[in-house]
Amino acid sequence: MLQSPANMSFDQFMHKGIRFAQKFYSEDHLNFIENEFEVFDDDVYNVTFPKSGTNWMIEMLNLIKNDGDPTIIHTVPIFERSPWFETVPFKDQMDKLTRPRIISSHLPCHLFPKSFSKSKAKIVYTMRNPKDVIVSLYHFSKILFLFQENDNVQKSIEDFLEGNTMFGSWFDHIKGWMQMKGDSRVFFITYEELQKDHRGSVVRLCKFLGKELTDAQIDSVVQHSSFSSMKDNKMSNWSQLPSDVLDQTKGSFMRKGVSGDWKNHFTVAQSEYFDKVYQERMKDLDTSFFWEQK
């Protein structure tokens, strides 16, 4: 039985330098995923740092898989359609997934299954402006019991910059996965690109996945993976979770679905300080991100 937030001790453990919550993760299971889990050649892995567009991509990938048919997104909860394979409950969900499997993950690259290296499986890696990630994590901590609630944005910024978050440092996560930039099996996209050109992004995803959809099918993918459509869909908005896991009286899982909300939370000083650290931490990465464009 899951504990209610009032009784949670927020027990966490470190595994190979990464912080995990004990309620849904274990050393044994993480070792199983890294060393024993069998990656199939037709698998598609939806990988993100938390709060970077994971659920949005789940919706798009499942709609693309089903040629734009929205039946599955209205009948199967999003966390069962494409479960996070690093969580302990995945072992009970694994055999229920239909192929090609769409599997989600927040794992850094050094904890990913070793069997991926010899497979033809594909990874879609979605990134987001880290300032918006911080704000999203700040609000998310208020409703999900796995997170110890932060009292203010300043604490969220400090924890983020220090890597004192579940799944470790955002900087290490991004830089680790970006090492695979030249690998044809990995598709990189940003949350901001998805917002600026949703349909164009779906077309690019289809090409990467080798799926040929008609214009009408692509339109259906775009329509049913819009923020408003997902927010109104009880199978996609996480309202199916019990209140002792996700307390939606304190906020909505699907909050705004926008870019740039950090401007409503960061002070000028906080933004300037973040930018200074960001530039120092990312200076060795020969990549220009969408959110860096002025």
KAWO-V773577 format. One record per pair of residues at least 12 apart in sequence whose ideal C-beta (glycine too) atoms are under 10 Angstrom apart, sorted by the first residue. I is the first residue (numbers start at 1). J is the second residue. Records with the same first field share a line. If there is no record, write none. Layout:
I = J  J
This chain:
1 = 244
2 = 23  24  145  146  241  242  244  245
3 = 23  145  244  245
4 = 145  242  243  244  245  247
5 = 142  143  144  145  146  147  148  149  243  244  245  246  247  250
6 = 145  244
7 = 145  244
8 = 21  23  145  146  147  148  244
9 = 22  148
10 = 22  23  145  146  147  148  149
11 = 23
12 = 25  146  148  166
13 = 25  26  27  30
14 = 27  168
15 = 27  29  30  31  34  86  111  168
16 = 30  31  34  108  110  111  168
17 = 108  110  111  163  168  169  172
18 = 30  86  106  107  108  110  111  163  165  166  167  168  169  172  173
19 = 163  164  165  166  167  168  169
20 = 86  87  106  111  146  166  167  168
21 = 87  144  145  146  147  148  166
22 = 88  146
23 = 87  88  145  146  245
24 = 84  86  87  88  89  90  146  245
25 = 84  86  87  88  146  166
26 = 86  87  88
28 = 88
29 = 85  86  87  88  89  90  91
30 = 86  87  88  107  111
31 = 111
32 = 85  86  88  90  91  113
33 = 85  86  87  90  91  105  107  111  112  113  114  115
34 = 86  107  110  111  112  113  114  115
35 = 113  114  115
36 = 113  114  115
37 = 85  86  90  91  94  103  112  113  114  115  116
38 = 94  113  115  119
39 = 85  101  103  112  113  114  115  116  117  118  119  120  121
40 = 97  99  100  101  103  115  119  120  121
41 = 99  100  118  119  120  121  122
42 = 99  100  101  119  120  121  122  209  210
43 = 85  97  99  100  101  102  103  113  115  116  119  120  121  122  123
44 = 57  61  62  64  65  82  100  101  102  103  104  121  122  123  124  187  205  208  209
45 = 61  82  85  101  102  103  104  105  107  112  113  116  121  122  123  124  125  185  186
46 = 58  60  61  62  82  84  102  103  104  105  106  123  124  125  126
47 = 103  104  105  106  107  108  109  112  123  124  125  126  127  173  177  186
48 = 104  105  106  107  124  125  126  127  128  133  167  173  177  191
49 = 106  107  108  125  126  127  128  130  133  137  165  167  168  169  170  171  172  173  174  177
50 = 106  128  133  136  137  140  147  165  166  167  170  173
51 = 106  128  130  132  133  134  135  136  137  138  139  140  170  191
52 = 106  125  126  127  128  129  130  132  133  136  170  173  174  190  191
53 = 126  127  128  132  133  136  189  190  191  192  194  195  257
54 = 78  82  84  104  105  106  126  128
55 = 78  79  82  104  225  230  236  237  238  253  254  257
56 = 126  191  194  195  198  225  226  227  230  236  254  257
57 = 82  102  104  124  125  126  189  191  194  201  205  225
58 = 73  78  79  81  82  83  102  103  104  225  230  236
59 = 73  78  81  82  221  224  225  226  227  229  230  233  235  236
60 = 102  124  126  194  198  201  202  205  206  221  222  224  225
61 = 81  82  100  102  103  104  124  205  209  211  221  225
62 = 76  78  81  82  102  221  224  225  236
63 = 202  213  217  218  220  221  222  223  224  225
64 = 102  202  205  206  208  209  211  213  217  218  221  225
65 = 81  82  98  99  100  101  102  209  211  221
66 = 98  217  220  221
67 = 211  212  213  214  216  217  218  220  221
68 = 202  213  214  216  217  218  219  220  221  222  223  224
69 = 217  220  221  224
70 = 220  221  223  224  225  229  233
72 = 98  235
73 = 224  225  229  230  233  235  236
74 = 224  233  234  235  236
75 = 235
76 = 96  235  236
77 = 234  235  236  237  238  239  240  241
78 = 104  230  233  235  236  237  238  240  253
79 = 93  104  235  236  238  240  241
80 = 93  96  97  235  240
81 = 93  97  98  102  104  235  236
82 = 97  101  102  103  104  105
83 = 96  97  101  102  103  104  105
84 = 103  104  105  106  107
85 = 97  101  103  104  105  107  112  113
86 = 103  104  105  106  107  111  112  167
87 = 104  105  106
90 = 103  104  105
100 = 121  122  209  211
101 = 121
102 = 124
103 = 121  123
104 = 124
105 = 123  125  167
106 = 166  167  168  173
107 = 167  168  173  176  177
108 = 167  168  169  172  173  174  175  176  177
109 = 123  125  172  173  175  176  177  178  179  180  186
110 = 168  172  176
111 = 167  168  176
112 = 176  177  180
116 = 180  185
117 = 183  185
119 = 185
120 = 184  185
121 = 185
122 = 183  184  185  186  187  208  209  210
123 = 177  180  183  185  186  187  188
124 = 186  187  188  189  205  208  209
125 = 173  174  177  178  180  181  186  187  188  189  190
126 = 187  188  189  190  191  193  194
127 = 170  173  174  177  178  188  189  190  191  192  193  287  289  290  291
128 = 170  190  191  192  194  195  259  289  290  291
129 = 190  191  192  259  260  261  262  289  290  291  292
130 = 157  160  161  170  171  174  262  274  278  281  282  289  291
131 = 157  160  259  260  261  262  263  265  266  270  271  274  275  278  291
132 = 191  192  256  258  259  260  261  262  263  265  291
133 = 156  160  165  170  191  262
134 = 150  153  156  157  158  159  160  161  165  170  262  265  266  270  274
135 = 153  156  157  255  256  260  261  262  263  264  265  266
136 = 156  191  255  256  257  261  262
137 = 150  156  159  160  165  166  170
138 = 150  151  152  153  154  155  156  157  159  160  262  265
139 = 153  156  250  251  252  253  255  256  261  265
140 = 246  251  253  255
141 = 155  156  159  165  250  251
142 = 247  250  251
143 = 238  241  243  245  246  247  248  249  250  251  252  253  255
144 = 238  241  245  246  247  250  251  253
145 = 243  244  245  246  247
146 = 166  245  246
147 = 165  166
149 = 250
152 = 265
153 = 262  265  266  267  270
154 = 266  267  269  270  273
156 = 265
157 = 262  265  266  270  271  273  274  277
158 = 270  273
160 = 274  277
161 = 273  274  277  278  281
162 = 277
169 = 281
170 = 278  281
171 = 277  278  280  281  282  285
172 = 281
174 = 281  282  285  287  289
175 = 281  282  284  285  287
178 = 285  286  287  289
179 = 285
181 = 285  286  287
184 = 208
185 = 208
186 = 208
187 = 204  205  207  208  209
188 = 287  289
189 = 201  204  205  208  290
190 = 259  289  290  291
191 = 257  258  259  290  291
192 = 259  260  289  290  291  293
193 = 289  290  291
194 = 225  259  290
195 = 227  257  258  259  260  290
196 = 259  290
198 = 221  222  223  225  226  227
199 = 215  218  219  221  222  223
200 = 218  222
201 = 222  225
202 = 217  218  219  220  221  222  225
203 = 215  218  221  222
205 = 218  221
206 = 218  221
224 = 236
226 = 257
227 = 254  255  256  257  258
228 = 254  257
230 = 253  254  257
231 = 252  253  254  255  256  257
232 = 254
233 = 254
236 = 253  254
237 = 252  253  254
238 = 252  253  254
239 = 252  253  254
241 = 253
259 = 290  291
260 = 291
262 = 274  291
275 = 292
278 = 292
279 = 292
